[in-house]
Every structure is written in structure tokens, then in C-alpha cells.
Amino acid sequence: MKIIQKTFGEVNNRLINQYTMVNDNGIEVTCINYGCIITKIITPDKEGNFENIVLGYDAINDYITNHYYFGAIVGRVAGRIKGAAFELDGETYELVKNENNNHLHGGMTGFDKVIWDAAVIENDQEVAVKFSYHSPDGEEGYPGNLDISVIYSLNQQNELSIQYTGHTDKKTLLNMTSHSYFNLSGNFKRDILNHALKIKSEKYLELNEENIPTGDLLDVTGTPFDFTSESMIKTGVESEHPHNILVGKGYDHPFLLQTNHDNEIILMEKESGRTLTVETDEVGVVVYSGNFIENGGYIQGVPSRKYLGICLETQGLPDAIHHPHFPSWVLEKGEEYSSVTKYKFGIMNTNTN
Ligand code: GLA
């Protein structure tokens, strides 16, 4: 295993470094210390062709102007906070409004748009990069000085693990996620409509017209949201179900997970044979099928368009601060925020039966 470092670009006179972790099976994960962005993940298909399976850019300027959160760490709070305001211990906090009247993905300058410190970790079992960031009290409107770290580590079992940690000096909110857009076809040869997905989830969250949870948890049975057995992404994209139409035809929905660290989410693409298994200790996952990716321009040589990638954003349920029956992601002073999500890159078993 090894880790290769080089300069990726410059932001505000600070050098942005690129780190490529490589294991002995040839799997590569590349990330940069701007936004903790994962720029590339190279894995083999069933014929042994090594190709990229995440949307990304080659130049730092594209990431600076990008509003898709490609590969980034999102925070302090992933998803939308209604009215961009919340109350903690009787005090009202106003957040930056960056989507209509609401707050999305940590605000205008969320964790995806800041420079992180980086340290390389290498041992017999894995290669890793630890990113750290100090978010000052009041940043984007949130209370508390917050110190966070995100460790990306790659092992010989072809697993990438993301470990999130956080501490605050004042009660605050923290609910981070990783916003990679996966496309298992390899180098974006096909869009993700024929990707099959399996999720251990019997409930998804109803959203209002601004994509914010209403508070109702709905049963997936008999709907395009039923991924308890494998189902294609195009099921929801082509469906007349009002909840698919509401989010621009497809998925942009939180699902409540029934298990942790037990093959919760499996994404598969039959043609390439690639599989991605996601295991987490989070309570939920937002499945976003790339419905808002616009036409125009290129993404690594491929014309930009809808459904070019799918995000599997493991996290606490969105807008939980306004829904007391959702598990809380309030972080107390002195408490540790700690969460791990693992992504295992595999090949489908081609022996049928
Ligand atoms: C998330 C949101 C989407 C969209 C994307 C970024 O997945 O839920 O609605 O904002 O991020 O384009």
C-alpha cells in the first residue's frame, strides 16, 4: 500500500494538496484538502479494467464554483434547515440562507468550501489521510467553536472508511455527510438509471415542496421507494409517484435504516459487474439520484447531465432540530461526535443460481 502526494492547486494563496491512497489490489482513492473532496475512486470492473467511479473535476477552480458538492464533506449540518433558524436552550440562532428561505448543507461556506489541515497515516493494515478543521463560533450562524476531523482510510479488503469526529465548547448542531456521486459503469460510460439499489429500509421521509421533511415517516411498501429487494433507479425516475415528481423526477429522499454495519446499502451495476456496499452507524441515508445536475459543460470529458451519479449520503435525519421525534443531532459541550461509514468496492458474483 502507498500514498502519493502532489500539489493540486491554490486557494487564497494556500497550496491545495492531493493525496492518492493505493492498496495492493490497485484500488485508488484520491482526495484533496479543499472541502475534503474525494476527486477520484478507481476500482476494477469484472474484466479487470480499472476506472473512475465518482464524479469529479481536474481543476480546483471547478470545485470552487461547483454547487453540486461533488465528493465533499458536508456540514455543519447536511440537508436543509427550515427557515434557516433554530432554537437551543431558549436562544434563537439565525443561519445563512443559501436556498430560498432555508439553510442547505452548512451554508454558503460550508465544510465543502474550506481548507482543511491534513496528515498522512500509514501502517500495515491501511493508508489514510486525517483532515482537521476548526470552525469558529458563529460560523454560518452556528454556535460554538467546533473542532472536527475526518479520516479517509483504505485497507487491503478494498474498503474505504470515513470516520468523523467532532467536539464543541458550546451546545451546537452537527450532522456531517459525504457527498460523493457514484457511477459504477466506470468513467461515466452510462448514467445511473440502470444501477440497482438495495436498502434495508422500510420507511422514507415525506418532503414538502421545498424538499424539507414534513415530519411524516412513510411506508415504502408498494412504492418506488421500496428497495428492500433490489430495484433500479429508473423505477423512481420514470414513475408518476408524486414524491418522485416533486424532487425533479427521481430520488432526493431520506430513508430510515433498519440496521447498522450490516450491509445496509448495496449499489450494483450489472454491465460492469461493480458493486458498492455501504455500512454505517448513522440512522439514515439520503438517496439523491442527481436530478439537479444541469446540462452544459463537461465532467471529466463527459457532457454534464441529470442522473450521471448517485449520492448515498449517510447521516442523521434532515431538519431533526424541528422534529423532536427524529433522533437528535445536537452536540453537547464535552460530548464527542463520532460516526463511521464504510464503502466496500466489489464485483458481482457471476455464478447465477
Ligand atoms: C443534496 C440535496 C439535493 C441537492 C444536492 C446538491 O443531495 O438533498 O437536493 O441540493 O445535495 O445539488
Boltz pocket constraint, residues with backbone or C-beta under 6 A from the ligand:
constraints:
  - pocket:
      binder: B
      contacts: [[A, 67], [A, 68], [A, 69], [A, 79], [A, 104], [A, 211], [A, 252], [A, 286], [A, 288], [A, 292], [A, 311], [A, 313]]
      max_distance: 6.0
